[in-house]
Every structure is written in structure tokens, then in C-alpha cells.
């Protein structure tokens, strides 16, 4: 499982699942460009997505958890077969 997917699970950021794929893709792109974003940068990076369940706090927490888990959990995942 990708670190972002695990973080969404661990931080209860999945809610109904309608928005999850968009948030995961946006978060992945954000962390590729900025592996250590601030909370404000995470919120801005995810601002193009809408969550019908208002799970934003948990989504931001999940992304921040992956960001704090660097050196790059995202890069390590790409290197694995």
C-alpha cells in the first residue's frame, strides 16, 4: 500500500470515498513538488477538491503525517518494484 493510502486509512480521512481519489492524486503531486509542506501549503494544494463529508481536517492530518515521515516516503515508494 502506498504511504498516502495508509495515512488516509490511519487518520480516518476516507469518509464516504467519493473524493478520496482526487485528494490522493493532489496530495501525491503536492508531496512530489514539496516534500515538507506547511499545513497552509497542504490546504492550498488540496483546495481544488471538495469533500462532501467535511473530512478536511483528517485529510490534512493524513498528508501532514506523510510529509513528516520523510525522507521521502513518496520517493522510496517509487524506487520499490
Backbone as JSON, one array per atom type, in Angstrom:
{
  "sequence": "XXXXXXXXXXXXXXXXXXXXXXXXXXXXXXXXXXXXXXXXXXXXXXXXXXXXXXXXXXXXXXXXXXXXXXXXXXXXXXXXX",
  "N": [[0.85, -1.17, 0.0], [0.53, 2.22, -0.75], [2.21, 4.94, 0.93], [0.6, 7.26, 1.25], [-1.99, 6.27, 0.93], [-2.11, 4.55, 3.14], [-1.83, 6.43, 5.19], [-4.19, 7.9, 4.87], [-6.02, 5.95, 5.61], [-5.16, 5.42, 8.26], [-5.65, 7.88, 9.49], [-8.33, 8.24, 9.32], [-9.37, 9.46, 7.01], [-10.96, 8.82, 4.92], [-13.78, 8.78, 4.79], [-16.74, 8.87, 2.92], [-15.61, 8.14, 0.54], [-16.01, 9.24, -1.96], [-14.5, 11.49, -2.74], [-11.91, 10.68, -2.4], [-9.98, 9.64, -4.29], [-9.29, 11.9, -5.83], [-8.23, 13.6, -3.84], [-6.04, 12.03, -3.03], [-4.48, 11.98, -5.39], [-3.94, 14.73, -5.7], [-2.58, 15.23, -3.31], [-0.37, 13.55, -3.62], [0.89, 14.75, -5.84], [1.45, 17.27, -4.72], [3.28, 16.53, -2.66], [5.33, 15.5, -4.2], [6.32, 17.79, -5.39], [6.84, 19.39, -3.2], [8.2, 18.14, -0.59], [8.04, 18.67, 2.14], [5.69, 20.23, 3.13], [4.02, 23.06, 4.66], [1.17, 23.26, 6.89], [-0.58, 25.13, 5.85], [0.27, 25.18, 3.18], [-0.43, 22.58, 2.44], [-3.22, 22.69, 2.71], [-3.76, 24.62, 0.74], [-2.78, 23.26, -1.52], [-4.6, 21.19, -1.72], [-6.94, 22.44, -2.22], [-8.46, 22.44, -4.55], [-10.16, 20.3, -4.48], [-13.25, 18.85, -3.41], [-14.87, 17.82, -0.48], [-17.59, 16.03, 0.39], [-18.31, 15.12, 2.86], [-17.14, 16.68, 4.72], [-14.53, 16.06, 5.65], [-12.12, 17.36, 5.86], [-10.22, 18.08, 7.88], [-9.13, 15.62, 8.79], [-8.08, 14.71, 6.4], [-6.1, 16.59, 5.83], [-4.48, 16.12, 8.07], [-3.62, 13.53, 7.48], [-2.05, 13.92, 5.16], [-0.11, 15.62, 6.2], [1.07, 13.88, 8.0], [2.35, 12.03, 6.32], [4.12, 13.78, 5.09], [5.73, 14.48, 7.25], [6.96, 12.16, 7.64], [9.1, 11.87, 6.02], [12.63, 11.34, 5.22], [11.77, 11.12, 2.07], [8.99, 9.36, 1.85], [7.42, 9.1, -0.32], [9.25, 9.13, -2.47], [10.72, 6.83, -1.81], [8.79, 4.87, -2.2], [8.48, 4.94, -4.97], [10.88, 3.88, -5.79], [10.71, 1.24, -5.15], [10.02, -2.08, -6.37]],
  "CA": [[0.0, 0.0, 0.0], [1.27, 3.47, -0.82], [2.18, 5.66, 2.21], [-0.56, 8.16, 1.33], [-3.19, 5.45, 1.16], [-2.05, 4.1, 4.52], [-2.09, 7.58, 6.06], [-5.63, 8.2, 4.81], [-6.67, 4.92, 6.43], [-4.78, 5.61, 9.66], [-6.19, 9.14, 10.01], [-9.78, 8.24, 9.06], [-9.59, 10.5, 6.01], [-11.64, 8.23, 3.78], [-15.2, 9.13, 4.82], [-17.56, 8.08, 2.01], [-14.77, 7.68, -0.56], [-16.32, 9.95, -3.21], [-13.44, 12.44, -3.08], [-10.61, 10.14, -2.0], [-9.0, 9.53, -5.38], [-8.82, 13.24, -6.16], [-7.35, 14.06, -2.77], [-4.79, 11.26, -3.08], [-3.68, 12.45, -6.52], [-3.47, 16.08, -5.39], [-1.59, 15.13, -2.24], [0.82, 12.96, -4.22], [1.52, 15.8, -6.64], [1.99, 18.26, -3.78], [4.46, 15.99, -1.98], [6.4, 15.38, -5.2], [6.86, 19.13, -5.6], [7.24, 19.97, -1.92], [8.14, 17.01, 0.34], [7.84, 19.11, 3.53], [4.83, 21.41, 3.11], [3.36, 23.52, 5.88], [-0.26, 22.95, 6.86], [-1.19, 26.08, 4.91], [0.57, 24.72, 1.83], [-1.25, 21.39, 2.19], [-4.6, 23.15, 2.48], [-3.8, 25.26, -0.57], [-2.58, 22.22, -2.53], [-5.79, 20.34, -1.81], [-8.12, 23.31, -2.29], [-9.26, 22.17, -5.74], [-11.02, 19.13, -4.25], [-14.36, 19.05, -2.49], [-15.27, 16.67, 0.32], [-19.0, 16.15, 0.78], [-18.47, 14.7, 4.26], [-16.35, 17.63, 5.5], [-13.44, 15.36, 6.3], [-10.88, 18.07, 5.55], [-9.23, 18.05, 8.97], [-8.46, 14.32, 8.76], [-7.32, 14.61, 5.15], [-4.89, 17.4, 6.03], [-3.65, 15.4, 9.03], [-3.01, 12.39, 6.78], [-0.99, 14.42, 4.28], [0.96, 16.13, 7.07], [1.75, 12.72, 8.57], [3.26, 11.52, 5.3], [5.17, 14.8, 4.91], [6.65, 14.43, 8.38], [7.58, 10.83, 7.6], [10.17, 11.92, 5.02], [12.98, 11.49, 3.82], [10.64, 10.94, 1.22], [8.22, 8.13, 1.74], [6.93, 9.07, -1.69], [10.37, 8.71, -3.31], [11.04, 5.42, -1.5], [7.76, 4.04, -2.81], [8.75, 4.87, -6.41], [12.06, 3.06, -6.01], [10.41, -0.17, -4.9], [9.44, -2.75, -7.56]],
  "C": [[0.9, 1.24, 0.0], [1.16, 4.22, 0.52], [1.0, 6.63, 2.34], [-1.84, 7.39, 1.6], [-3.24, 5.0, 2.62], [-2.36, 5.25, 5.47], [-3.56, 7.97, 6.03], [-6.41, 7.2, 5.66], [-6.42, 5.19, 7.91], [-5.44, 6.84, 10.29], [-7.68, 9.3, 9.72], [-10.16, 9.34, 8.07], [-10.36, 9.98, 4.8], [-13.11, 8.6, 3.69], [-15.98, 8.26, 3.84], [-16.76, 7.54, 0.82], [-14.99, 8.41, -1.87], [-15.15, 10.81, -3.66], [-12.03, 11.87, -2.93], [-9.6, 10.1, -3.13], [-8.46, 10.89, -5.78], [-7.89, 13.81, -5.11], [-6.02, 13.33, -2.79], [-3.9, 11.74, -4.22], [-3.12, 13.84, -6.26], [-2.39, 16.06, -4.33], [-0.28, 14.55, -2.77], [1.59, 14.0, -5.02], [2.16, 16.86, -5.74], [3.28, 17.76, -3.15], [5.62, 15.72, -2.94], [7.1, 16.72, -5.38], [7.44, 19.73, -4.34], [7.14, 18.88, -0.85], [7.86, 17.39, 1.8], [6.94, 20.35, 3.58], [4.34, 21.78, 4.51], [1.88, 23.13, 5.79], [-0.98, 23.87, 5.88], [-0.95, 25.65, 3.47], [-0.22, 23.46, 1.47], [-2.68, 21.82, 1.89], [-4.74, 23.81, 1.11], [-3.68, 24.22, -1.68], [-3.78, 21.33, -2.74], [-7.06, 21.13, -2.1], [-8.98, 23.09, -3.54], [-10.21, 21.0, -5.6], [-12.1, 19.46, -3.24], [-14.68, 17.73, -1.78], [-16.71, 16.9, 0.78], [-19.23, 15.84, 2.25], [-17.74, 15.63, 5.23], [-15.26, 16.94, 6.31], [-12.1, 16.05, 6.12], [-9.83, 17.97, 6.64], [-8.45, 16.74, 8.95], [-7.62, 14.15, 7.5], [-6.02, 15.39, 5.29], [-3.95, 16.7, 7.0], [-2.94, 14.23, 8.36], [-1.86, 12.85, 5.89], [0.19, 14.92, 5.11], [1.74, 14.96, 7.69], [2.75, 12.13, 7.58], [4.42, 12.5, 5.1], [6.18, 14.75, 6.04], [7.42, 13.11, 8.42], [8.68, 10.75, 6.54], [11.49, 11.72, 5.75], [12.18, 10.56, 2.99], [10.06, 9.53, 1.13], [7.7, 7.98, 0.32], [8.05, 8.59, -2.62], [10.73, 7.25, -3.07], [10.05, 4.5, -2.19], [8.03, 3.89, -4.31], [9.91, 3.94, -6.71], [11.8, 1.57, -5.84], [9.79, -0.79, -6.14], [7.95, -2.93, -7.44]]
}
